[in-house]
């Protein structure tokens, strides 16, 4: 019971800290238009991708992706404050009996 209360308190404290920042940044965030390029597959400066150890951070104001080693660069230069963190993992597909195995398996 006490542990759950502490977690709720920590969550509400975090929300109280983050909410003013999100409200201030909302005017910069929007849906990308069809003419906007969204760099969500790979870092602008390295080969980091959502499959990399640290994932990929996409600035929701500029739609540019950054690996964890280049995130500070974007924060300092573009004043990025709101990011989508993409972290993907590959899960092997289960092969059921009677189904042919994929090539290279």
N, C-alpha and C positions, 0 to 999 in steps of 0.2 A: 504494500500500500504506500509506504513512504517513498520507495524508489519510483513508482509511477507519478507521484506528486512532484518529485524533483524533476523528472523528465518533462512534465507539463510546464513547470516553471521555467526551465531552460528554453523550451520551445517558444513560450510566450515572450521571454526576454529577447530571444533572437529575432522574432517577428517585429518586436518594437524597435529594434535597432535597424533592421533591413527595410521596413516599410517606408520610412521617409526618403531613403535613397531611391527606392523603386518609383515612388511618386514623382520625385524630381526628374528621373530619367525617362518617364513614360512619353514625354513629348518627342524624344529622339528615337523611340522604338516604334516600328510599324511593320506591316506586312510588306515583304519585298514585291516590287512591281515586276512585270514580265521583262522589263528592260534592265533590271538590276542583276548583277552577277553575285552569286552567293558561293563563297569559298568554304564549303562545309566538308569537303572530302580530304583536304590536306592542308597542312600549315603553310602560310605564306612564305616562310623562310627555311623550312626544313621538310623532311619527308614524314613528319608525324601525321598520324591519321587517327580516326576514332578507335582503331585497333591497337594503337601504340599504348605503352604502359601508362602514360599520364592522360591519354585521351586527347581530344581536340576541343578547344574553347572557341566558340564563334561569337564575335562581338555583334550584339543584336542591333547596334546602330549603323555599323559599316558592313556587316555581313561577311567579314573576313575571319578566317580560321587561324588559330595560333596554337602551337604546341606549348606545353608547360614551361619550356625554357625560354620562350619568346613572349609569354603572356605579359610579363612586367614591361617589356618594350611597348606593347600596345597600350597598356594602362597609362604609362608615362607620356606617350606621344599623342594618343588619340583620346585620352581621358575616358577610356572605356570603363564602365562600371557594371554593366549587365551583360552576362555571357550565358550562352547555352553550352553546357559541358556535355560533349558526346563521348561516351566510353562504351565501346562495343566489345563483345567477346564472341569468339567462334565456338559453336557447339556442334560436335559431330552428329550427323544425321544417323538415326538408327535405321538399319536395313532389316526389313521384315523378311521372313522366310518366303522363298519363291520370287522375291524381287531381285532383279539383277543388280550387282554392285556397281557403283559409279566408276568411271574410268579412272585409273590411278590409285584405286583403293587397295 
